[in-house]
Amino acid sequence: MAFKEVDIHTLQFNPFDKISKQWMLITAGDQEKSNTMTASWGGVGFMWGKPVATAYIRLQRYTKEFVDTNDRFTLSFLTEEKREALKICGSVSGRDVADKWETAGLTPCCVEVEGGKAVAVFEAEMIFVCRKLYVQEMLPECFVDEKSKETWYPQKDYHVMYMAEIEKVLVRE
C-alpha cells in the first residue's frame, strides 16, 4: 500500500475546509462487497477519551447498509484532481450501477487494524479508519432550530449520526 500511518496529533489541516469544501468519502464493507459515498457533513474532535469523527448518512443511502453491518468505516480525503470521482460518488448509487468503483475511477483497498479490517479508497491522500462507538438517528422533535429542520429536511429524510473512534490515520507517501 502507498500509505504510512501517522500519529493523529501531528495532523495539520482545517476540518471545516477538508469536510465541507473538499468533501470526503464514507466507505464500508469488506473485500467482496463495499460501497462509498461522498459526504460534506461531519466533524472531528475528542470524546470519551478518544479521537473521534462523526459522519451523517441519510436513511435511504446505500452506503448506510454497509456502515450498519460493519464495525468500521473509513473516511477518505482526496485531492482536487479527484473532484469528478467525488461528484459521481455523491450522485450515483451503488444500487443502480454494476460497479460504482469503476464508474468513479476509484479502487477499494483493505486496511488492517487490530481486531479487523476496513475498506478505504486507494486514491485518497488521507484516510481515517473509524470504529463505531455510537449511532443515533436525528429526530425531528430534538431540533432546537426549526429553520434548520425546515431548510435541510423538507422531505423529512433525517440523517443518522455515527460517532466513531479514529483508530488509524494513513497518509499517502
Secondary structure, DSSP 4 states (H G I P E B T S, - for coil): --EEEE-GGG----HIIIIIIS-EEEEEE-SS-EEEEEE--EEEEEETTEEEEEEEEETT-HHHHHHHHSSEEEEEE--GGGHHHHHHHHHS-TTTSS-HHHHHT--EEEEEETTEEEEEETT-SEEEEEEEEEEEE--GGG-S-HHHHHHH-TT---EEEEEEEEEEEEEE-
